Amino acid sequence: MKEIQKRNGDIVPFDSVKILDAMRQANKAVEGEAMTPTDLLFLTEKVCECISGEKCSVEEVQDYVEQTLIRFGYGKTAKAYILYRAEHTKIRNTESDLMEIYERLTYSYAKDEDIMRENANIDADTAMGTMLKYGSEGSKYFIDNYVLPKDIAAAHINGEIHIHDKDFYMLTETCCQIDLIKLFKNGFSTGHGNLREPNSIQSYSALACIAIQANQNEMHGGQSVPNFDFAMADGVRKTYKKKYRHIMKQYLQIRYGMTEEAALEAAVAFEKQLSVLVSMGNAEQISKEIPEIEIIGLTTEQLEEIHEYTQKEALRMADRETYQAMEGLVHNLNTMNSRAGAQVPFSSINYGTDTSPEARMVIRNLLTATEEGLGNGETPIFPVQIFKVKEGVNFNPGDPNYDLFKMAIKTSAKRLFPNFSFIDAPFNLQYYKEGDYNTEIAYMGCRTRVMGNHYDKTKEVTCGRGNLSFTSINLPRIALEAKGNLQKFYTILDARMDLVIRQLMHRFKIQCTKKVRNYPFLMGQGIWIDSEKLDYDDDIAEVLKHGTLSIGFIGLAETLKTLIGKHHGESEEAQKLGLEIISYMRRRVDLESMKTGLNFTLLATPAEGLSGRFVKIDQKKYGQIEGITDREYYTNSFHVPVYYPIRAFEKIKLEAPYHALTNAGHISYVELDGDTCKNLEAFEAVIRYMKEQGIGYGSVNHPVDRDPICGYTGVIGDVCPRCGRREGEGVSIEKLNELRKKYPDVPVPACCR
């Protein structure tokens, strides 16, 4: 009796049926070489004849299968079998790779390992951070070997595509826009008791952080608040109203000798007799109505005096509490943990278009807190702040929030945030309805956006929606495989997009098997659109259809260099070809949306570690090719390469058309040299040009240094502009005390605390 030695050394009985099945599966994958059952039996017999002796290895048998197929004229089937065999080998090898990864995770310093730096907000040197990575890498192994179709798993492993957050493949979705106004109404639960509706700006701010943290625990991507200023404004209104009543009561007690009970009764009566609520935005209306108010023992003149004092003090106290609330928000989102303590939530907030006095107070204080920085003056990483720019609201002098736009520029020039989104970009403006925050475009984190809704055109809105999953294509690899042949490039691109679409649908079907109880906050608290209509054990398949399935891409610049020798920063021909390629991809995803009724979209992928992963794999395969694989990273999405010298305005002009094509998300960065705090006009000119060119989402990067002694933040050359200190030198206590009188942000040395 013949025996087979498996790769792990085990000896098992020889089974010719497995040979027959393998050839049948390979033959099914090709056209024009159909095998009959008789053919399969004949070929199996010929393979068996090749085996001499009583024992052979699996590898030997597979060699005999390939040789037999070729010998009897089944070349296509042989090729399919060889590819299938190679895919299995790749995936099988991941088991030993997994053990090596666990060893690296355990014994290496995080900054030295790419796999430990996939997320900027995870500290992989901590116990929980390492444990999260153990689970992540084990999950990826399981997905590759037991969940994904073999050709898709091989495509990811080989670097043809990248399935983002593959470790969460069986578990959850990417990101969501949280409507805090809806969530806070009547309170909510995070699974450990109910939280009542907040009644002050400080509670609004604290619960915003808790909501972001709770949602982060159920999703693998970022959490965003699309209407932060609108939501927080309600908290300021409640705070102002409470302060107004409290201050009036105290004033009546002190100024007019009323008892506490009588003073409270008079303050309540004053409020009730107004046709509008006591708020910051209707001071003139209140003044007009005061003569009509009747409170026993008080004249109209006295009521006017009382109101003037009360309003002034209430505004001052509300403003102070709003600053403390915004400072708390920034500090919380840079320190609070999610996912078993392994990371801070990846948070984003969008604001800038609510023109009410309360919202303006929120925005102003948030920008002030951001400019102040963290405890030691560090620049806060989270939340990612996005200032929504809109003509008629904040873009031009005379617009009600123009002063806040100017303040946002000043803050960004110092702290890198906020970034800027542009509602007037045609692909954003088409959804905009004045006065409806749910139709204002909002971005999530690095670049993701959700607005169009092929599944339900009546719900082309921002709130309660997000990306379900996204997978990126290695564009330079396709160009290298095509060897300059554009027709072949598009043929391969078609095949890759077909494969990614199949993979996204495969993942989507798994996501659709989940129930509300799998997401007690996201679905159970009605965060996701229409989930409030579902019960605890209901499927979530239908409501998920409001989300997006996105195809991303990396390295357009290197793709163009491979195809025609120049990237789009270097030649008009390359720019034209680049737009043709990305337009072609956009047409494919739009067609898929029409075919399926789902929201397939095109993403300008944020590079992070992915662009480095792709290039490392391609270097092994093709070597170092000048201008293509000779750097550590492929260029981010459609960007002009950072190493290429180009004027800021020219870069914006070249990249702007790609924003209209990438409906799943995009961003353009501009690098400015020097201290931008000293040239705010140039900074603003860049933002204005972005808006004029149709950029959807933009950011200005610039050097940010910080002197740890005197606290100066800005560009520091050889000598600190504030204290005159050189690197490694100290500063006397006397000099610090002198500086502190002039600059309140100068830190107090530990010895003097």
Long-range contacts (C-beta under 8 A, 24 or more apart in sequence): 1-54, 2-51, 2-53, 2-54, 2-55, 2-56, 3-54, 3-55, 4-55, 4-56, 4-57, 4-58, 4-61, 5-55, 5-56, 5-57, 5-58, 6-58, 7-58, 7-59, 7-92, 11-55, 14-51, 16-44, 16-47, 16-48, 19-44, 19-47, 19-48, 19-61, 19-65, 20-44, 22-65, 22-81, 22-84, 23-65, 23-69, 23-77, 23-81, 25-84, 26-69, 26-77, 26-78, 26-80, 26-81, 26-84, 27-74, 27-77, 27-80, 29-80, 29-84, 30-76, 30-77, 30-79, 30-80, 31-76, 32-76, 33-74, 33-75, 33-76, 33-77, 35-74, 35-77, 43-68, 43-69, 43-72, 43-74, 46-71, 46-72, 84-150, 86-154, 87-150, 87-151, 87-153, 87-154, 88-150, 90-153, 90-154, 90-157, 90-158, 91-144, 91-145, 91-150, 91-153, 91-154, 91-157, 92-145, 94-141, 94-144, 94-145, 94-157, 95-141, 95-145, 98-137, 98-138, 98-141, 101-137, 102-134, 102-137, 105-130, 105-133, 105-134, 105-137, 106-130, 114-609, 114-612, 114-613, 117-609, 118-608, 118-609, 119-343, 119-346, 120-381, 120-608, 121-343, 121-344, 121-345, 121-346, 121-381, 121-382, 122-342, 122-343, 123-342, 123-343, 126-341, 126-342, 128-339, 128-340, 128-341, 128-342, 129-342, 129-343, 131-340, 131-342, 132-339, 132-340, 132-342, 132-343, 135-167, 136-167, 137-167, 139-166, 139-167, 139-168, 139-169, 139-170, 140-166, 140-167, 143-167, 143-169, 143-170, 147-510, 148-503, 148-506, 149-502, 149-503, 149-506, 151-499, 152-499, 152-502, 152-503, 152-506, 155-496, 155-499, 158-617, 159-474, 159-477, 159-613, 159-614, 159-617, 159-618, 160-473, 160-474, 160-477, 160-496, 161-471, 161-472, 161-473, 161-474, 161-496, 161-499, 161-500, 161-503, 162-471, 162-472, 162-474, 162-554, 162-610, 162-613, 162-614, 163-469, 163-471, 163-503, 163-507, 164-469, 164-470, 164-471, 164-472, 164-552, 164-610, 165-220, 165-221, 165-469, 167-220, 168-220, 169-507, 169-510, 170-510, 171-220, 172-218, 172-219, 172-220, 172-511, 172-514, 172-518, 172-519, 173-219, 173-220, 173-221, 173-466, 173-467, 173-468, 173-469, 173-511, 173-544, 173-547, 174-219, 174-220, 174-221, 174-448, 174-466, 174-467, 174-468, 174-469, 174-470, 175-219, 175-221, 175-222, 175-223, 175-224, 175-444, 175-445, 175-448, 175-466, 175-467, 176-215, 176-219, 176-223, 176-224, 176-464, 176-465, 176-466, 176-522, 176-527, 176-528, 177-224, 177-225, 177-226, 177-442, 177-444, 177-450, 177-462, 177-463, 177-464, 177-465, 177-466, 178-211, 178-212, 178-215, 178-223, 178-224, 178-225, 178-226, 178-463, 178-527, 179-226, 179-227, 179-231, 179-438, 179-463, 179-464, 179-527, 180-204, 180-207, 180-208, 180-211, 180-225, 180-227, 180-228, 180-231, 180-232, 181-227, 181-230, 181-231, 181-234, 182-463, 182-464, 182-526, 183-211, 183-525, 183-526, 183-527, 184-231, 184-234, 188-525, 189-524, 189-525, 190-214, 190-521, 191-520, 191-521, 198-235, 198-238, 199-238, 199-242, 200-235, 200-238, 200-239, 200-242, 200-321, 201-232, 201-235, 201-236, 201-238, 201-239, 201-318, 201-321, 201-322, 201-325, 201-362, 202-235, 202-239, 202-321, 202-324, 202-325, 202-328, 203-235, 204-231, 204-232, 204-234, 204-235, 204-325, 205-232, 205-235, 205-325, 205-326, 205-328, 205-329, 206-325, 206-328, 206-332, 208-232, 208-329, 209-329, 209-332, 209-333, 209-336, 212-333, 212-345, 212-347, 212-383, 213-336, 213-337, 213-338, 213-345, 214-521, 215-521, 215-522, 215-527, 216-338, 216-339, 216-345, 216-346, 216-347, 217-338, 217-339, 217-521, 218-519, 218-520, 218-521, 218-522, 219-466, 219-522, 221-346, 221-444, 221-445, 221-448, 221-466, 221-467, 222-345, 222-346, 222-347, 222-348, 222-384, 222-444, 222-445, 222-446, 222-448, 223-345, 223-346, 223-347, 223-348, 223-444, 224-347, 224-348, 224-349, 224-350, 224-442, 224-443, 224-444, 224-445, 224-466, 225-347, 225-348, 225-349, 225-350, 226-350, 226-437, 226-438, 226-440, 226-442, 226-462, 226-463, 227-350, 227-351, 227-354, 227-437, 227-438, 227-440, 227-442, 227-462, 227-463, 228-349, 228-350, 228-351, 228-362, 229-351, 229-352, 229-353, 229-354, 229-359, 229-362, 229-363, 230-354, 230-359, 230-437, 232-325, 232-358, 232-359, 232-362, 233-354, 233-356, 233-358, 233-359, 233-362, 234-358, 235-325, 235-362, 236-280, 236-318, 236-322, 236-358, 236-359, 236-361, 236-362, 237-277, 237-279, 237-280, 237-358, 239-318, 239-321, 239-322, 240-278, 240-279, 240-280, 240-314, 240-315, 240-318, 240-358, 241-277, 241-278, 241-279, 243-313, 243-314, 243-317, 243-318, 244-271, 244-278, 244-310, 244-311, 244-314, 245-271, 245-278, 247-309, 247-310, 247-313, 247-314, 247-317, 248-306, 248-307, 248-310, 251-306, 251-309, 251-310, 252-306, 255-306, 256-297, 256-298, 256-302, 266-295, 266-298, 269-295, 270-295, 270-303, 270-306, 270-307, 279-357, 279-358, 280-315, 280-318, 280-357, 280-358, 280-361, 281-356, 281-357, 281-358, 283-311, 286-311, 318-361, 319-361, 319-365, 322-361, 322-362, 322-365, 323-365, 323-368, 323-369, 325-365, 326-362, 326-365, 326-366, 326-368, 326-369, 327-365, 327-369, 327-372, 329-366, 329-369, 329-383, 330-366, 330-369, 330-370, 330-374, 330-380, 330-383, 331-374, 331-375, 331-380, 333-380, 333-382, 333-383, 334-374, 334-380, 334-381, 334-382, 344-382, 345-382, 346-382, 346-384, 346-445, 347-382, 347-383, 347-384, 348-383, 348-384, 348-385, 348-386, 348-443, 348-444, 348-445, 349-383, 349-384, 349-385, 349-386, 350-386, 350-388, 350-421, 350-440, 350-442, 350-443, 351-385, 351-386, 351-387, 351-388, 352-387, 352-388, 352-389, 352-390, 352-393, 352-394, 352-401, 352-404, 352-405, 352-408, 353-388, 353-390, 353-393, 353-394, 353-401, 353-423, 353-437, 353-440, 354-437, 355-393, 355-400, 355-401, 360-401, 360-404, 363-401, 363-404, 363-407, 364-404, 364-407, 367-404, 367-407, 367-408, 367-410, 367-411, 367-418, 370-411, 370-415, 370-417, 370-418, 371-410, 371-411, 371-414, 371-415, 372-745, 373-415, 373-713, 373-745, 376-708, 376-711, 376-747, 377-706, 377-711, 377-713, 377-745, 377-747, 378-706, 379-415, 379-416, 379-704, 379-706, 379-713, 380-415, 380-417, 384-417, 384-419, 384-445, 384-446, 385-417, 385-418, 385-419, 386-418, 386-419, 386-420, 386-421, 386-442, 386-443, 386-697, 387-412, 387-418, 387-419, 387-420, 387-421, 388-421, 388-423, 388-440, 388-441, 388-442, 389-420, 389-421, 389-422, 389-423, 389-424, 389-687, 389-691, 390-423, 390-424, 390-440, 391-424, 395-424, 395-691, 406-684, 409-680, 409-683, 409-684, 409-687, 410-677, 410-680, 412-683, 412-700, 413-676, 413-677, 413-680, 413-683, 413-700, 413-702, 414-676, 414-677, 414-704, 414-713, 414-714, 415-704, 415-713, 416-699, 416-700, 416-701, 416-702, 416-704, 419-443, 419-667, 419-697, 419-698, 419-699, 420-687, 420-690, 420-697, 420-698, 420-699, 421-696, 421-697, 421-698, 422-690, 422-691, 422-694, 422-695, 422-696, 422-697, 422-698, 424-691, 425-659, 425-660, 425-691, 425-694, 425-695, 425-696, 426-660, 426-694, 427-659, 427-660, 427-663, 427-696, 428-696, 431-460, 431-461, 437-462, 437-463, 438-462, 438-463, 441-696, 443-665, 443-667, 443-696, 443-697, 444-665, 446-606, 446-608, 446-665, 446-667, 447-603, 447-604, 447-606, 447-665, 447-666, 447-667, 447-697, 448-603, 448-664, 448-665, 449-663, 449-664, 449-665, 449-666, 449-696, 449-697, 450-547, 450-548, 450-599, 450-664, 451-663, 452-599, 452-601, 452-663, 453-546, 453-599, 454-593, 454-594, 454-597, 454-598, 454-599, 454-600, 455-545, 455-546, 455-597, 455-598, 455-599, 456-545, 456-546, 459-529, 459-546, 461-529, 463-529, 464-527, 464-528, 464-529, 464-530, 464-531, 464-546, 465-528, 465-529, 465-546, 465-547, 465-548, 466-528, 466-547, 466-548, 467-547, 467-548, 467-549, 467-550, 467-664, 468-507, 468-508, 468-511, 468-544, 468-547, 468-548, 468-549, 469-504, 469-507, 469-508, 469-511, 469-549, 469-550, 470-504, 470-549, 470-550, 470-551, 470-552, 470-603, 470-605, 470-664, 471-500, 471-503, 471-504, 471-550, 471-551, 471-552, 472-551, 472-552, 472-553, 472-554, 472-603, 472-605, 472-610, 473-497, 473-500, 473-551, 473-552, 473-553, 473-554, 474-554, 474-555, 474-614, 474-618, 474-634, 475-553, 475-554, 475-555, 475-556, 475-558, 475-559, 475-581, 476-554, 476-555, 476-558, 476-559, 476-562, 476-614, 476-615, 476-618, 476-628, 476-629, 476-634, 477-614, 477-618, 478-559, 479-558, 479-559, 479-560, 479-562, 479-563, 480-562, 480-618, 480-622, 480-625, 480-628, 482-563, 484-562, 484-563, 484-564, 486-563, 489-563, 490-584, 493-581, 493-584, 493-585, 494-588, 497-551, 497-585, 497-588, 500-551, 501-551, 501-592, 501-600, 504-549, 504-550, 504-551, 504-600, 505-549, 505-596, 508-544, 508-549, 508-598, 511-540, 511-544, 512-539, 512-540, 512-541, 512-544, 513-539, 513-541, 514-539, 514-540, 515-539, 515-540, 516-540, 545-597, 545-598, 545-599, 546-599, 547-599, 548-599, 548-600, 548-601, 548-664, 549-598, 549-599, 549-600, 549-601, 550-600, 550-601, 550-602, 550-603, 550-664, 550-665, 551-585, 551-588, 551-589, 551-600, 551-601, 551-602, 551-603, 551-664, 552-602, 552-603, 552-604, 552-605, 552-637, 552-664, 553-582, 553-585, 553-602, 553-603, 553-604, 553-605, 553-637, 553-638, 554-605, 554-607, 554-610, 554-611, 554-614, 554-634, 554-635, 554-636, 554-637, 555-611, 555-614, 555-615, 555-634, 555-635, 556-581, 556-582, 556-635, 556-637, 556-638, 556-639, 557-634, 557-635, 557-639, 557-640, 557-641, 558-627, 558-628, 558-629, 558-634, 558-635, 561-627, 561-628, 562-625, 562-628, 567-627, 567-635, 567-640, 567-641, 567-644, 568-638, 568-640, 568-654, 569-640, 569-641, 569-644, 569-646, 569-651, 569-654, 570-644, 575-654, 578-638, 578-658, 579-657, 579-658, 579-661, 582-638, 582-658, 582-661, 582-662, 583-661, 585-661, 586-661, 586-662, 586-663, 601-663, 601-664, 602-661, 602-662, 602-663, 602-664, 603-662, 603-664, 603-665, 603-666, 604-636, 604-637, 604-638, 604-658, 604-659, 604-662, 604-664, 604-665, 604-666, 604-667, 605-636, 605-637, 606-636, 606-637, 606-667, 607-633, 607-634, 607-635, 607-636, 607-637, 611-635, 611-636, 637-662, 637-666, 638-662, 638-666, 639-668, 639-669, 642-671, 648-672, 648-686, 648-689, 649-686, 649-689, 652-686, 652-689, 652-690, 652-693, 652-695, 652-698, 653-693, 655-695, 656-690, 656-693, 656-694, 656-695, 657-694, 659-694, 659-695, 659-696, 659-697, 660-694, 660-696, 665-697, 666-696, 666-697, 667-697, 667-698, 667-699, 668-695, 668-697, 668-698, 668-699, 669-698, 669-699, 669-700, 669-701, 670-698, 670-699, 670-700, 670-701, 671-701, 671-702, 672-700, 672-701, 672-702, 673-702, 673-703, 674-702, 674-703, 674-715, 675-702, 675-703, 675-714, 675-715, 676-700, 676-702, 677-714, 678-714, 708-747, 709-736, 709-747, 710-736, 710-739, 710-743, 710-746, 710-747, 711-743, 711-745, 711-746, 711-747, 712-743
